Amino acid sequence: MTSPCEVHIYCNDEIKSRLIAKKILTMAKELEHKYNFYNPNSYLSALNHRKTDSLDVQTKDLLTRAKLFYNKTDGIFDITMGTLTQSRKLPTVKEIEEETNRLMPFIGVEHFKIKKNKLLFDNPHTLIDLGGFVKEFAVDQAVKILKKEKISSALINFGGDIYALSSKPNGQPFSIGIKNPLNPNEYFTHANISNQALTTSASYERNYNVEDKNYSHIISTQELQTKVLSATVISSSVVESGVFSTALMIKPTLRTSLKTILINIK
């Protein structure tokens, strides 16, 4: 999942806990391999390179949900931004911008359709990248595994995508620290969660320079309305929190009923 992942299981049975942890690990690795955008042998790569158009139940569900979130975020959360991913690896700003402009007409979920169990693209250039979706989905799947195994208290953290299953054994909610983007060694605030998901998106953690221009790992066709350093969202599912925390990095004024914590540049 390209980041540290951990599961804290509160259970008196060590053997049971280790077996559950192994199930979660196996599930996460399967998802990582299946939907790896960069692995030419992944199922997602086969779809992107038009080697297959057959959708299994899980992938059909993910793509359908991605289309719904595209609409809920005013087109900001867009899994077809993967179309531009390779252009970001070019050595000069001029080349990046030229390639971006060439590919821009092929961005948008309207360029693919789901017809029964088939994935249909309307052009050969549009690529789907589920990188901003699968890690969060994996956490939600881990929660299902824990519930099925009758675990009543656990904390899952896949690279900052967090779900608190119930409360701590002492009845207290889990307290999650939200780092100060300007000083990662200290916390800006804390959030108490129980049976809730929390994710944070932050451009300061993963960005890079090409010549004199800075690029964020969050790729969007929309300009930033207000510069924010991080966006935290609390909801009932990690997928939903992840989608909106990413979208709010691009458009902090995006309307949502979810609980949000935005850290702005002063």
Backbone hydrogen bonds, N-H to C=O, Kabsch-Sander energy under -0.5 kcal/mol:
donor,donor_aa,acceptor,acceptor_aa,energy
6,E,157,N,-2.6
8,H,155,L,-3.3
9,I,7,V,-0.7
10,Y,8,H,-0.5
10,Y,153,S,-2.3
11,C,9,I,-0.9
14,E,12,N,-0.8
17,S,13,D,-2.2
18,R,14,E,-2.4
19,L,15,I,-2.1
20,I,16,K,-2.3
21,A,17,S,-2.5
22,K,18,R,-2.0
23,K,19,L,-1.9
24,I,20,I,-2.2
25,L,21,A,-2.4
26,T,22,K,-2.6
27,M,23,K,-2.3
28,A,24,I,-2.5
29,K,25,L,-2.4
30,E,26,T,-2.1
31,L,27,M,-2.1
32,E,28,A,-2.4
33,H,29,K,-2.3
34,K,30,E,-2.4
35,Y,31,L,-2.4
36,N,33,H,-0.7
37,F,35,Y,-0.6
42,S,39,N,-1.9
44,L,34,K,-2.1
46,A,42,S,-1.7
47,L,43,Y,-1.8
48,N,44,L,-2.8
49,H,45,S,-2.5
50,R,47,L,-1.4
51,K,46,A,-2.6
52,T,46,A,-1.2
55,L,117,N,-2.8
60,K,56,D,-2.4
61,D,57,V,-2.1
62,L,58,Q,-2.3
63,L,59,T,-2.6
64,T,60,K,-2.1
65,R,61,D,-2.4
66,A,62,L,-2.3
67,K,63,L,-1.8
68,L,64,T,-1.7
69,F,65,R,-2.5
70,Y,66,A,-1.8
71,N,67,K,-1.5
72,K,68,L,-2.1
73,T,69,F,-1.7
74,D,71,N,-1.4
75,G,70,Y,-3.5
76,I,73,T,-1.5
78,D,76,I,-1.0
81,M,78,D,-1.7
82,G,79,I,-0.9
83,T,80,T,-2.1
83,T,127,L,-0.6
84,L,81,M,-1.9
85,T,82,G,-0.8
86,Q,82,G,-0.5
88,R,84,L,-1.0
88,R,85,T,-0.9
89,K,86,Q,-1.6
90,L,87,S,-1.5
96,I,92,T,-2.2
97,E,93,V,-2.9
98,E,94,K,-2.4
99,E,95,E,-2.4
100,T,96,I,-2.4
101,N,97,E,-2.5
102,R,98,E,-1.8
103,L,99,E,-2.0
104,M,100,T,-1.6
106,F,103,L,-2.3
107,I,104,M,-1.8
111,H,108,G,-2.0
112,F,109,V,-1.4
113,K,120,L,-2.8
115,K,113,K,-0.6
115,K,118,K,-2.1
116,K,114,I,-0.6
118,K,115,K,-1.6
119,L,53,D,-2.5
120,L,113,K,-3.0
120,L,118,K,-0.6
121,F,119,L,-0.5
122,D,111,H,-2.0
129,D,79,I,-2.9
133,F,130,L,-1.9
134,V,130,L,-2.8
135,K,131,G,-0.5
137,F,133,F,-2.3
138,A,134,V,-2.7
139,V,135,K,-1.5
140,D,136,E,-1.9
141,Q,137,F,-2.2
142,A,138,A,-2.2
143,V,139,V,-2.0
144,K,140,D,-1.5
145,I,141,Q,-1.9
146,L,142,A,-2.4
147,K,143,V,-2.5
148,K,144,K,-2.4
149,E,145,I,-1.8
150,K,147,K,-1.6
151,I,146,L,-2.7
154,A,165,L,-1.5
155,L,8,H,-2.3
156,I,163,Y,-2.5
157,N,6,E,-3.0
158,F,161,D,-2.5
159,G,4,P,-2.1
159,G,157,N,-0.9
161,D,158,F,-1.3
162,I,160,G,-0.8
162,I,198,L,-2.8
163,Y,156,I,-2.1
164,A,196,Q,-2.5
165,L,154,A,-2.8
165,L,163,Y,-0.7
166,S,164,A,-0.8
168,K,172,Q,-3.2
171,G,168,K,-2.6
174,F,193,I,-2.1
176,I,174,F,-0.7
176,I,191,A,-3.0
177,G,175,S,-0.5
178,I,189,T,-3.0
179,K,177,G,-0.6
180,N,183,N,-0.6
180,N,186,E,-2.7
183,N,180,N,-1.7
186,E,183,N,-2.4
188,F,178,I,-2.8
189,T,178,I,-1.4
191,A,176,I,-2.1
193,I,174,F,-2.7
193,I,191,A,-0.5
195,N,164,A,-1.5
195,N,166,S,-0.9
196,Q,164,A,-0.8
197,A,235,S,-3.2
198,L,162,I,-2.7
199,T,233,V,-1.9
201,S,231,A,-2.7
203,S,229,L,-0.5
204,Y,229,L,-0.7
205,E,202,A,-0.7
206,R,202,A,-0.5
208,Y,215,Y,-2.4
210,V,213,K,-2.7
213,K,210,V,-2.3
215,Y,208,Y,-3.4
217,H,206,R,-1.7
219,I,217,H,-0.9
225,Q,250,I,-1.4
229,L,263,I,-2.9
230,S,263,I,-1.3
231,A,201,S,-2.6
232,T,261,I,-2.4
233,V,199,T,-2.3
234,I,259,K,-2.5
235,S,197,A,-1.7
241,S,237,S,-2.1
242,G,238,V,-2.9
243,V,239,V,-2.4
244,F,240,E,-2.2
245,S,241,S,-2.5
246,T,242,G,-1.8
247,A,243,V,-2.3
248,L,244,F,-2.4
249,M,245,S,-0.8
249,M,246,T,-0.7
250,I,246,T,-0.7
250,I,247,A,-0.8
251,K,247,A,-2.8
254,L,251,K,-2.1
259,K,234,I,-1.1
261,I,232,T,-2.5
263,I,230,S,-2.5
264,N,262,L,-0.6
265,I,227,K,-1.4
